[in-house]
Structures are given as structure tokens and as C-alpha cells.
Amino acid sequence: MATVYSTSVFQPGIFSNKVVFCTGGAGTICRRQVEALVILGANAVIVGRKKAVTEKAAAEIQHLRKGSKVLGLSVDVRDYKALQEAMEITVEELGKIDYVICGAAGNFLADFRHLSSNAFKTVIEIDLLGSYNTVKAAQNQLIKNKGTVIFVSATLHYYGVPFQSHVGAAKAGIDALSNALAVELGPFGVRCNCIAPGPIEGTEGISRLLPKEMTENVRKAVPLQRFGTIDDIANATVFLFSPASSFITGTTIVVDGAAWHTGQQGTFPYPESILHSDKLSLFAPKSKSKL
Ligand code: HXC
């Protein structure tokens, strides 16, 4: 990763003796969230589906602070038992779990007419069921350590975004899960919040999901006139795990430069030619299922 997380406004060592468990931790946004926490004193376990990628990312993150311990484990968040085993390894190796980031997500653009039941189910299972599985498997540690959960949500379910019905449904479910858990686990000292990133530069959300010809229009439509950075998300993460947010639970921090308030212009401003096309050549159906 080219840039280095800047910690200037946060106290060094603020997360000493804290352990974070992050799903999707080798991905661009979640990796920077974990890097920030590790630089500020935490130890971490990141999990992802691709073993080599996850282990390499963990080794690189560990390098950021002398004495830190960062493990990378191969886990599919749809597999509850595998998550339980990963949590057991975390407790064995790092002693406990204080913080959980539910960041694993699947995404592709798909016109609803070409979206198979299995494709919809796949995204719901990775994003929503995966988030449930993660918090469920961590619940004893979270309660024991008065821990904190951050769900990585989105803004695309705040209104109707085309070609994202599956992801919007999953993210809406994640918001609901976070709110309910904030209420149920609050009496045990556990806080649960969402971070909803807007368009963040250097992520797959921009490079793969946003057609190139739309990129500049989206950037100009963001009221702050820029894309967000992965450090913007990391800073919100540090705040939500820090004691500075100790009375904040059951809410969402939207980190998007007010993009979603502009409606589709600041996110997915598809032209009429795409929206009303019968061919939808941009999103060629890949489904093997009979629709
Ligand atoms: C239509 C598709 C498809 C596509 C997969 N499917 N890709 N349908 N268009 N592009 C369908 C398949 O045809 C299949 O249905 C079903 O989905 C399952 O596909 P598999 O490949 O077997 O599933 P799996 O290996 O589990 O992985 C699916 C996946 C993967 C998770 C979606 O493609 C993936 O990992 N994508 C990248 C993950 C990613 O980008 N993460 C960052 C998310 S960013 P059939 O009917 O054929 O059986 C994010 C931010 C959102 O979420 C905000 C944006 C601004």
C-alpha cells in the first residue's frame, strides 16, 4: 500500500492491550482500519477467503509497529463453525477479543432482471449472515470485555440504487442488526455502530463498480468536491473504538462528504441510456442458473 496511515490527532498507544478481530481484513478499506488500530497499539486477527492474500496482508500490517502481533486466517464468513474456530485461535494466541469489525462483503453490479436467486442469496449470506455469524461467534468475548462492534455498511440503501438490489437489501439488514444488537447488548456494556463509506478512492467500489466514464461526474457531485480516502474511514473507526465515543451506540457514521444527500448524482449517476437500455451490455449476466 503506497500511503501510510497518519495518526497525528490520536494518542499513541491508545489501543495498547486491545485485540481486534476483522473480517475482510485484507480488503482496501478494512486493511486500513486494522492498520490504524495496530499503529495505535492494538494486536489483530484478520480473516478472509483467500489464504495467501490474508496471510501476506497480516504480515505486512504486523510490520507497522514493533512488537505488534497480527494473524491472518483463511475463513469464509458464511461458515459459522470456521468463524468460531478463528475466534478460538484469536483467544489462544492474543488472549481475548475487544473489538470486532464486520467488513467482509461481496458486490457486483447486476440488473434485477438478470439477478438469479443464488446471486442474491450469495450477497445476503456474505454481507448479512456473515455479519451475524461474526458477532454471534464473538459474543462471549464481547460481553466479557465490554467490547465494541463496527459494521461496515453503505449508503446505497438510503434510496433506490439501480443494479444494487442485492447489496442494498444486505446493507439495510446490517443496519437493522446493528441497531437491535446495540439495544440488546448495551446492558452488557457492548456498543454496536455502523460506518457507511461513500465513494472512497482506491477501492473496488470505485474501480470495479463505477463505470470509468462516470467517475469524474461522481467526484464533482460530492459536496466536499473529492472522493473519500481510506484514512477517512480509519479515522472514524479509531473514534468509534476509542473512549471518546463511549456513549455512542446504535448509530451510523456516514463518511461520504454528504454525497448521499445529493441523491444518485454523488453515487451512481447512471445516464438514461444505461438505465433504460434493454441490452444492459455493461452488466452482462453471468448467471449459470435458469432465471
Ligand atoms: C451477476 C453474478 C455475478 C455478476 C456472481 N454472480 N457474480 N451474477 N453478475 N457479476 C452470481 C453467480 O452467477 C452465481 O449465481 C452466484 O452469484 C454466486 O456466484 P459465485 O461466484 O459462485 O459465488 P462466490 O464464489 O461465493 O463469490 C461471489 C462474490 C464474488 C462474492 C460476489 O464475485 C466476489 O468476491 N466479488 C468481489 C467482492 C467485492 O468486491 N468486495 C468488495 C465489496 S465493496 P448462479 O445463478 O450462476 O448460481 C462494497 C461496497 C458497496 O460492498 C458500496 C459501493 C459504492
Boltz pocket constraint, residues with backbone or C-beta under 6 A from the ligand:
constraints:
  - pocket:
      binder: B
      contacts: [[A, 105], [A, 106], [A, 107], [A, 108], [A, 109], [A, 110], [A, 114], [A, 115], [A, 116], [A, 117], [A, 118], [A, 119], [A, 120], [A, 122], [A, 126], [A, 153], [A, 154], [A, 156], [A, 167], [A, 197], [A, 198], [A, 199], [A, 204], [A, 205], [A, 206], [A, 209], [A, 284], [A, 285], [A, 286], [A, 287], [A, 288], [A, 289]]
      max_distance: 6.0
